Amino acid sequence: MKPYKTLKGKSNLILKGIAMGAANKVPGVSGGIVAVVLGFYEEFIESLQKFDRIGLSLLVSGRLISFFKHINGRFLSLLFTGMIVSFFSVSKILDFLIVNYELYVWSLFFGMIIGSVIYIFNDFEKWKWKSILWTVIGIIVGGSLNFLSQLSQNDNLWFVFFCGIVSIIGMTLPGFSGSFILMLLGNYVLLLVDAVNALFDTLVNVISGNFQFVSDPYISKMLKILMVFTIGSVVGLIVLSHILNFVLKHYKNTTMALIMGFVTGSLGVVWPWKTAIYKSNAMDQYILDSNGENRIVNYQRYMPEFSVDTLFALLLIIFGIALVLGLQWRAKYKKING
């Protein structure tokens, strides 16, 4: 009997899903790292790869029970239950922290991203000239993002669908943060905070018998965005599990070198000490929201002056690095000691 067929096993798997979901929402942390640390990464990837021709034929023919068994449905359903719970709870917390403690939040994220770079470096198998070349290419590509205007929030549904596909990479590729990519694309707050909070508030209103949200255009828009984002994530999760399995099997060093270089080069994008630059142009729908308010389009970065806030931010950076490396250490410890 598999451990998640018992009540305790089911509860533990839901808790693992909560941990993985929380990691996926934090820029710089990969949900895949959590899966490796907690010991269910291989089963997770193998289950996703069951969405193949056999699985599709079972689904199309209406053999739902056989399809559920084929894809290891009990395991996936419990895991995703935990992720859904995590998405709602973490979203509310992040919303509050970003508004009230922005410097501290970005400092912690900055440290976690540095930790992820070190994580990939420590996990690297062999250094050859090709690996060094791809690392340099990654640094150049990632570094170029620091000189470009940050992509502004974009609620175009096709772009949202693309964001869904990209954001899920962190679940299937340990060490790579999908949330970090969403941040670079300008849609982190829209998709992982605002849209999720809108769904949470909608569910609360339904439970309390309040249906005024039906006529609220903002809620309707957010729910539509979240639905498209979710569909993109599901598509990306299934497709990427197959692609990444092939890529990591045949080109692991090249892939990891490119990722490490890209993340290293783009660190400046999440530099904690920055001042927002706004743009106001009523004709630019990607810059202005429905109320015509200003939107952040770029940041002016600066070196911090010594203060209590700066000291605390530096401590959070160190803590972020230690947190990710601690996860790596535990993963290796569990692998060695079973």
N, C-alpha and C positions, 0 to 999 in steps of 0.2 A: 504494500500500500504506500502510495506516495504521501509525503508529509502533509501536503495541503489538502488531503481528503479528510483529515481530522479537524475538529473545531479549532484546536490550538494552531494547527498548521494553516488553516484558512485565515485566522486572525493575524498570524505572523506574515503571511503573504500580502495581506491588505496593508499592513504596516510598512512592508518593503515597498509597496506601490506608492504609499504616501511619501516615503523618503525619496524615491526616484522622481516623483512628480515635483516635489519641492526643488530638487536639484536642477530639473529641467527649466525651472523658472528663474534661476539665479544665473546671470551672465558670468561666464568663467568656469562654471561647474557643469560637468557632463553627467546626465542621468546614467549613461553607460558606466561611468566610474562607480557609481553607487551599486549598480547591478553586479559589477565584478566583485566589489568589496563584500556584498551580502550573499554572493554565491549563486546567483540565478541568471547570470548573463548568457551562458551557453544555451540553457533551456529556453530563454526568452527569444534569442535569435533563431533557434531551431523551430520554435513554435511559429514565428512570423513567416519563416520560409515554407511552412505548410500551406500558405495561401498560394498554392501552385495550380497546375492544371487539374490535378486530382481533386483538390479542394474546391476549385471553381465548378467542376462538373458535378460534384456532390451538392453544391449550393444551388446551381441552376436546375438540377433535377428534383429539388425539393427534399432531398434526404438530409434534413437539418441535423438530426441526431448524429448521423455518421460524419457530417461536416464538423460538428462541434467536437467530436472525439478526434477527428483527423488533425485539427488545428490546435489540439491541447486546450480546448475552450475553457475548461475549469480553471486552469492555471492563468490564462490570459484575462478572463473575466474578473477574477479576484484581484489580480495585479492592477488592472485598469480602474477598478472600483477605488482602490487606494489612491491612484493618480488623480482621479476626478475630485475626490474629497480634498486632496492636497491643493489642487489648482484653485479651488474656491477660497480655502483658508489662507494660503500663502498670498493670493492676489490681494486680499483685504489688508494684510499686514504690510505688503510692499507698497500699496497705495498710500498708506499712512506714513510709512518711513520715508518714501521719496519726497513727499510734500513737506515733512517737518524736519527731516535729518538728511538732506540730500548729500552733503559732503561726506558724512559717515557711511552712507549706503554705497556711494561710488568708491570710497576708499576700500571697503570690504570687497567689493567686486573686483577692483584693480588688483588687490592682493591675491584673490582666487584665480584670476587670469594668469598672473605670474606663476602661481603654483601649478597651474595646468601646463604651462610651458615647461617647467622643470619636470613635471610628471611625464610628459612625452619624451623629454630628453633622457630621463633615467630609464625609461622603458625601451629606448632605442636599441636595436639588436646589433647593427653593424654600421660603421661610418666609412663610406666610400666616396669617391669624388662625385658620383652622381647624386648621392644623398646631400652632400655639401652644396652642390649646384642648385638642387631643388629647394633647399633651405634658403639660399640667397634669393632665389626667385620669389619665394613666399614672403620674405622680408620686404622686398621691393614692392610687391603688390599690396601687402598690408600697410607698408609705410606710406604708400601713395594716398591712402585714405585720409591720412592726417592733413593733407594739403588740399583736399577737396571739401566743398561745402557738404556738410552732413545731409544725407537724404532726409527730406522732411516727411512727416507723416502722410501716408498715402492710403486712402481707403478704397481705391479701385479694386473691384472684386477679383480680377485676374491677378493683380499684384498680391492681394491677400492670399489667394490660392497658392501662388508661388512661395510666399512666406511660410505657409503651412508645410509645404514640402521641405523647405530648407531648415525650418526650425526643429524638425524631428531628427536631424542628423546626430545630435548629441545623445539620443537614446540608443542608437545603433553603433556609434563610434566613440568608445571611451577616450576621454581627453579633449574632445571637441564640443564646444558649447553652442547649441542652436540658438539660445537666448542672446548670446553675444552677437551672432549674425543678425538677429532681428534688431538689435540695437544699432548696428551699422546701417541697416536698411531703413531705420527711422520709425519702425512700427512696433517697437517693444512695448511701449506704454499702451498703445491702441489695442493690441491683440492679447497681451498677457496681463493687463491690468484693467483697462476701461471696459473691454468687451466681456471679460469674465465677471467683473463686478456687476455689469448690467444683467447678465443671466442670473447671478446670485440674487440680486434685488428683485428680479422678476419672479423667481421661485418663492421668495419670501412673501411677496405680494399675493401670489396665487394661494399659498397656504393660509394666509390671513383673510382671504376672501376679497381682496382688493384687486379689481381688474381694470383700473384706470390706465395702466401701462399700455393697454391695447391701442389707445389713441395717442400715445406718446411717440412722436417721430424719431426721437433720439434712441429710445429703447429698441424700436423696430429696426433701426439702422444697425445698432450694435449687435443685435441677435442675428441679423443676416450676415454681418461680417464674421461673427464667431462661427456660424454654421459653415461658411465657405472655408474659413481657416481650418476647422476641424476636418472637413473633407480632404483638404490638401494634406493635412497631417497624416491622415489614414493612408492615403495614396502613397505619400512619401515613405511612411513606415514600412509598408509592404514592399514597394519597389526597391527602396534603398537597402533593405535587409538582404536582398538577392545581389544587388550590385556591389555593396560593400563587402559581402562575403567573398566575392570573386576578386575584387581589388586588393583586399587585405591578404588574400591567399597568394596572389601572384606579384603584387607590387606594394607590400606592406611598408618597406623602408622608404620608398619614394613618397608614398601617401603621407606617412607620419612626418617626414622631413618637410614636405610642403606645408602641412598644417602647422607645424611648429614655427616655421618661418613666417607664415601669414599672421598667426596670432601674436607673435613677437613684434612684427612690424606695425601692427594696428593697435598696440597698447596705448599709443597717444590719444586714440579716440575716446578712451574711457578714463583719461587723466582726471583725477578728482577735483583739482583746482582749476576752475574755468568759469568764465562769465558768459552768460547766454547772449547771443546776438539775435535780435528780432527783425522780422521783415513784415511790413504791412502793405499789402497790395490787393485790393478788392477783386482784381481780375484773376489772381492766382489761387485756384481752388485747392491746390496742394499745400499752400501755406496757411490760408485762413480756414477756420472752421465755420460751421453754419451760422455762427453769431458774428462773424467778421472780426474775431479777435486775433491778435498777433500770434504767430507761431515761431518757435525757435528754429532757425535754419543753420546755425553754426555756433561754435563756441570760441572764445578767445582764451587760450590757456596761459597760465602764469605760474611762477614759482611761489610757493607759500612763504609767508613771514612766520617767524616763530611765535607761537601762541599755544594756549591750552587746547584749542580746537585742532591745531595742526599736529600737536603731539598725540592727541587721541586718534586722529585720522591715521597717523603713521603706525600706531599700535594696531589699528584695525587692518592695515595692509599686511603687517607681519602675521596677525592672526589668520587672515585669509590664506596666506601662503602656507602656514602651518596646518590649516584645516585640510587643504587639498593633499598636501604631502602626507598627512596623517592617514588619509583614506588610502593612499597608495601603499603606505607601509603596512596597513592592516590587510590589504588585499594580498600582498606578497606573503605576509605571515600566515594567512589562512591557506594560501596555496601550498606553502611548504609544510605546514603542520596539519593540513587537512581540515 
